[in-house]
Amino acid sequence: MQEILQRGSLITKDGETTADEAFKDVKAIGLYFSMHSCPPCRQFTPLFADIYNDVNSGSKQIEVVFVSGDKSQEDFKEYYEEMPWITLPFKDERVLELVKKYEVKGVPRLVMLKPDGTVLSQNAVQRIIKEGPEAIEEFTAGKVEQQQNQMGGTNQKQNQAMESLKSQVQEVISGNPVVVFSKTFCPYCTEAKNILNKANVSYTLRELDTEDDGSQTQEALKSLTGQNTVPNIFIAGNHIGGCSDLKAKIKTGEVKTLLNTNEIPNGF
């Protein structure tokens, strides 16, 4: 982590700094993967900002780096104004490196680290929501989150792998305004994507037949929603269903209401 962040400047509220200076004497570092257009991100950010200010009120205990997924400079600037920590510059090449290193597939994602780069938590968002400053105290004490026991045999390992994948899928769903799980050869998927495209709805697309773990992802979706077919569509974290469900909910106005309520641009 340090070797990536050290290859350029970091932005503070007052100007620029280096990784060495920013992390001097801190006990824990957070990489906050987030974006302005993500409703769960906008809910978590002010809560986390208050906790950050609270735990650092005496002396600096933690530092956080905003790793932006924003699509425009304007969104990035507006969103960063809500944050008290430091950030990578907009569209910095190190953003993609960190996304790949920590296998970020959805936001919000908060990777907590020791200053030496040891991972304390792969995603501390839910823990901070539940525990508040106490969670940060655990991280500053260097306590690594307990990992599940891997010694329970093949079935246990498979169950753990599926639970992990379900968590990753849920991150994608909750961290993106509109998500479409699809397959490239599926005519119903093509129809659903065309409907959204014509209405100028931007969406995160996962083509499961092009992914190494696509079949497992489809199993995880089945476990989460009860639906084992594609397309599998979500709006603002709400399960819409397949193509026929999308068309039916467009007719009832449910789709437009969800999009407008969550400030997702659309032409419906």
C-alpha positions in Angstrom: 0.0 0.0 0.0 2.7 2.5 1.0 4.7 1.8 -2.1 1.7 2.7 -4.3 0.8 5.8 -2.4 4.4 7.0 -2.2 4.5 7.4 -6.0 3.0 10.8 -6.0 1.4 13.5 -3.9 -1.8 13.3 -1.8 -4.3 16.1 -1.5 -5.2 17.6 1.8 -7.7 20.4 2.7 -4.7 22.8 2.7 -2.7 21.6 -0.3 -0.5 18.6 -1.0 1.4 16.2 1.2 3.4 13.0 0.9 2.4 9.5 2.2 5.3 9.6 4.6 4.2 12.9 6.1 0.5 12.0 6.1 1.0 8.7 7.9 3.6 9.9 10.4 2.8 8.6 13.9 -0.7 7.3 13.0 -1.8 4.0 14.4 -4.1 2.9 11.5 -4.8 3.8 7.9 -8.0 3.6 6.0 -8.5 3.4 2.3 -12.0 4.6 1.6 -13.3 3.5 -1.8 -16.4 5.5 -2.4 -18.3 7.7 -5.0 -20.8 10.5 -4.9 -23.4 8.7 -7.0 -23.7 5.8 -4.5 -26.5 6.3 -2.0 -25.1 4.0 0.7 -21.8 5.9 0.4 -23.5 9.2 1.0 -25.2 7.8 4.1 -22.0 6.3 5.5 -19.6 9.2 4.7 -21.0 11.8 7.2 -21.2 9.2 10.0 -17.6 8.1 9.3 -16.4 11.7 9.1 -17.8 12.4 12.6 -16.1 9.4 14.0 -12.8 10.3 12.3 -12.9 13.8 13.8 -13.8 12.3 17.2 -11.0 9.8 17.4 -8.5 12.3 16.2 -9.6 15.2 18.5 -6.7 14.7 20.9 -3.9 13.5 18.7 -3.9 11.9 15.2 -4.8 8.3 15.6 -5.9 7.3 12.1 -5.6 8.7 8.6 -7.9 8.0 5.8 -7.4 8.2 2.0 -10.3 8.8 -0.2 -10.0 6.6 -3.3 -12.6 8.0 -5.6 -14.8 6.2 -8.2 -16.4 9.4 -9.3 -17.0 9.9 -13.0 -16.5 13.7 -13.2 -14.3 16.2 -11.6 -17.4 18.1 -10.4 -18.8 15.1 -8.5 -15.3 14.4 -7.0 -14.9 18.0 -5.8 -18.4 18.2 -4.4 -18.1 14.9 -2.6 -14.6 15.5 -1.2 -15.9 18.7 0.4 -17.8 16.5 2.8 -14.7 14.7 4.0 -12.1 15.7 6.6 -9.3 13.3 5.5 -6.9 13.3 2.5 -7.5 12.0 -1.0 -5.8 10.8 -4.1 -6.1 13.3 -7.0 -9.1 12.8 -9.3 -8.5 10.0 -11.9 -5.0 9.3 -10.4 -3.5 6.1 -11.9 -2.9 4.8 -8.3 -6.7 4.5 -7.9 -6.9 1.6 -10.3 -3.8 0.0 -8.7 -5.5 0.1 -5.3 -8.8 -1.2 -6.6 -6.9 -4.2 -8.1 -4.7 -4.8 -5.1 -7.7 -5.0 -2.7 -10.1 -6.6 -5.2 -12.7 -3.8 -4.8 -15.9 -4.8 -6.6 -18.3 -2.4 -5.0 -18.6 0.6 -2.7 -18.6 1.8 0.0 -15.5 -0.2 0.9 -13.2 0.8 3.8 -10.0 -1.2 4.0 -8.3 -0.7 7.4 -4.5 -1.2 7.6 -1.6 -1.1 10.0 1.0 1.5 9.0 3.1 -1.4 7.7 0.3 -2.4 5.3 -1.0 -5.4 7.2 -4.7 -5.7 6.6 -6.8 -5.2 9.8 -10.2 -5.4 8.0 -11.1 -6.0 4.4 -14.2 -3.9 4.8 -14.9 -2.1 8.0 -18.0 -0.2 6.9 -20.6 -2.3 8.6 -18.5 -2.7 11.8 -18.1 1.1 12.1 -21.8 1.6 11.5 -22.6 -0.9 14.4 -19.8 -0.1 16.8 -18.8 3.5 16.0 -15.5 4.7 17.6 -15.0 1.4 19.4 -14.3 -0.2 16.1 -11.6 2.4 15.4 -10.1 1.8 18.8 -9.7 -1.9 17.9 -8.0 -1.0 14.7 -5.6 1.5 16.3 -4.7 -1.2 18.8 -3.6 -3.3 15.9 -6.3 -6.0 16.3 -6.9 -7.9 13.1 -10.4 -9.0 12.5 -11.0 -12.7 13.2 -11.0 -14.8 10.1 -13.3 -17.8 9.8 -11.7 -21.2 10.6 -10.5 -22.9 7.4 -10.1 -26.3 8.9 -13.6 -27.6 8.7 -13.3 -29.7 5.5 -14.4 -29.3 1.9 -18.1 -28.4 2.7 -17.1 -25.8 5.2 -14.6 -24.2 2.8 -17.2 -24.2 0.0 -19.7 -22.6 2.4 -17.2 -20.0 3.4 -16.3 -19.3 -0.2 -20.0 -18.8 -1.1 -20.6 -16.5 1.9 -17.6 -14.5 0.9 -18.9 -14.3 -2.7 -22.4 -13.3 -1.5 -20.8 -10.5 0.5 -19.0 -9.3 -2.6 -22.1 -9.4 -4.7 -24.0 -7.5 -2.0 -21.3 -4.9 -2.1 -21.7 -4.5 -5.8 -25.5 -4.2 -5.4 -25.5 -1.8 -2.5 -22.6 0.3 -3.8 -23.9 1.1 -7.3 -27.1 2.9 -8.2 -28.2 0.4 -10.9 -26.7 -3.0 -11.5 -27.4 -5.5 -14.2 -26.1 -9.1 -14.0 -26.3 -10.4 -17.5 -24.9 -12.8 -20.1 -23.7 -11.7 -23.5 -25.7 -14.3 -25.4 -29.0 -13.9 -23.5 -31.7 -12.2 -25.6 -33.7 -11.1 -22.5 -30.5 -9.5 -21.1 -30.1 -7.6 -24.4 -33.7 -6.4 -24.3 -33.4 -5.2 -20.7 -30.1 -3.4 -21.4 -31.7 -1.8 -24.4 -34.6 -0.6 -22.3 -32.3 1.0 -19.8 -30.1 2.5 -22.5 -33.0 4.1 -24.3 -34.0 5.7 -21.0 -30.5 7.0 -20.5 -30.0 5.1 -17.3 -26.4 4.4 -16.5 -25.8 1.0 -14.9 -23.0 -1.2 -13.7 -22.9 -4.3 -15.9 -21.6 -7.7 -15.0 -21.5 -10.2 -17.9 -21.4 -13.4 -16.0 -20.4 -15.6 -18.9 -17.2 -13.6 -19.3 -16.2 -13.9 -15.6 -14.2 -16.8 -14.2 -16.5 -17.1 -11.2 -19.6 -16.2 -13.2 -21.5 -19.4 -12.4 -20.7 -19.0 -8.7 -21.9 -15.4 -8.8 -25.1 -16.6 -10.3 -25.5 -19.1 -7.4 -24.8 -16.3 -4.9 -27.5 -14.2 -6.6 -29.9 -17.1 -6.4 -29.2 -17.5 -2.7 -29.7 -13.7 -2.2 -32.9 -13.3 -4.3 -34.3 -16.7 -5.1 -33.9 -15.9 -8.8 -31.5 -18.2 -10.8 -31.9 -16.6 -14.2 -30.5 -13.5 -15.9 -30.9 -10.7 -16.3 -30.9 -9.9 -12.6 -31.5 -6.2 -12.1 -31.2 -4.0 -9.0 -32.0 -0.3 -8.5 -30.7 1.5 -5.4 -30.2 -1.8 -3.7 -33.8 -3.0 -4.5 -34.2 -6.2 -6.4 -36.2 -5.6 -9.6 -35.9 -9.1 -11.1 -35.6 -10.1 -14.8 -36.6 -8.4 -18.1 -40.3 -9.1 -17.7 -40.2 -7.8 -14.1 -38.4 -4.7 -15.3 -41.1 -4.0 -18.0 -43.9 -4.7 -15.5 -42.4 -2.3 -12.9 -41.9 0.4 -15.6 -45.6 0.2 -16.4 -46.6 0.5 -12.7 -44.2 3.5 -12.2 -42.1 1.6 -9.6 -38.9 1.9 -11.6 -39.3 5.6 -12.2 -40.1 6.2 -8.5 -37.0 4.3 -7.4 -34.8 6.1 -9.8 -36.1 9.6 -9.0 -36.2 9.0 -5.2 -32.5 8.0 -5.3 -31.6 10.9 -7.7 -30.6 8.6 -10.5 -30.9 10.3 -13.9 -33.4 8.7 -16.2 -35.7 9.3 -19.1 -38.7 7.3 -17.9 
